[in-house]
């Protein structure tokens, strides 16, 4: 069963595309949807990486394999202490469309 969201995919898409087209800023988009700016930015990032599919409710959490997890931890720990703004850049640099791990094995 999909997770429930208070916003329709169409409403999210309208606001996100308006933001990406430069018609509104982050705060305006967030205010119109009743979100904080960070949540709105998360929706924008999901739309940019996954398209309209990124705005649809998810049915399960993503599962990542041990190799990807090790690379991610290694990439972060090799940089030492990370400022929150840089952490977002690091997260955006990792692929979002990674194959799911088969948990039945």
C-alpha positions in Angstrom: 0.0 0.0 0.0 1.5 3.4 -1.0 2.4 5.9 1.7 -0.2 8.6 2.0 0.7 12.1 1.0 -1.4 15.3 1.6 -0.5 16.6 -1.9 -1.4 15.2 -5.3 1.2 14.4 -7.8 -0.4 17.1 -10.1 -0.1 19.8 -7.5 3.5 18.9 -6.7 4.4 18.8 -10.4 2.8 22.3 -11.0 4.8 23.9 -8.2 8.1 22.1 -8.9 7.9 22.9 -12.6 7.1 26.6 -11.8 10.1 26.7 -9.6 12.4 25.1 -12.2 11.1 27.5 -14.8 12.0 30.4 -12.5 8.4 31.7 -12.0 8.6 31.2 -8.2 11.4 30.8 -5.6 11.8 28.0 -3.1 10.0 29.9 -0.3 7.0 30.7 -2.5 6.7 27.1 -3.7 7.0 25.8 -0.1 4.4 28.3 1.2 1.9 27.5 -1.6 2.2 23.7 -0.7 2.2 24.2 3.0 5.7 22.9 3.4 9.0 24.2 4.8 11.6 25.2 2.2 13.7 22.0 2.9 10.8 19.7 2.1 10.0 21.6 -1.0 13.7 21.3 -2.0 13.5 17.6 -1.5 10.6 17.3 -3.9 12.5 19.4 -6.4 15.5 17.1 -6.1 13.4 14.0 -6.5 11.8 15.5 -9.6 15.1 16.4 -11.1 16.6 12.9 -10.5 13.5 10.7 -11.2 11.1 12.9 -13.2 7.3 12.7 -12.5 7.9 9.2 -11.0 9.8 10.9 -8.2 6.7 12.7 -7.1 4.6 9.6 -6.8 4.0 7.9 -3.4 6.6 5.2 -2.7 5.4 1.8 -1.7 8.7 0.5 -0.2 12.0 1.9 1.1 14.9 1.6 -1.3 17.5 -1.0 -0.4 21.2 -0.5 -1.4 23.8 -3.2 -1.7 26.8 -3.5 0.6 29.2 -2.3 -2.2 27.4 1.0 -2.7 27.1 1.5 1.1 30.8 1.0 1.5 31.6 3.4 -1.3 29.3 6.0 0.2 30.8 5.7 3.7 34.3 5.8 2.2 33.5 8.9 0.2 32.2 10.7 3.2 34.8 9.6 5.8 37.7 10.4 3.4 36.6 14.1 3.4 36.7 14.4 7.2 34.2 16.6 8.9 31.5 17.8 6.5 29.4 21.0 6.7 25.6 20.4 6.2 25.6 22.3 2.9 28.3 20.0 1.6 26.5 16.9 2.8 23.6 17.8 0.5 26.0 18.1 -2.5 27.5 14.7 -1.6 24.1 13.1 -1.4 23.1 14.5 -4.8 26.3 13.1 -6.3 25.2 9.5 -5.7 22.9 7.8 -8.2 19.2 7.5 -7.2 18.3 4.8 -9.7 20.4 2.0 -8.1 19.0 -1.5 -8.6 17.2 -2.8 -5.5 18.8 -5.5 -3.4 17.0 -8.9 -3.6 16.3 -9.5 0.1 15.0 -13.1 -0.5 18.6 -14.2 -0.9 
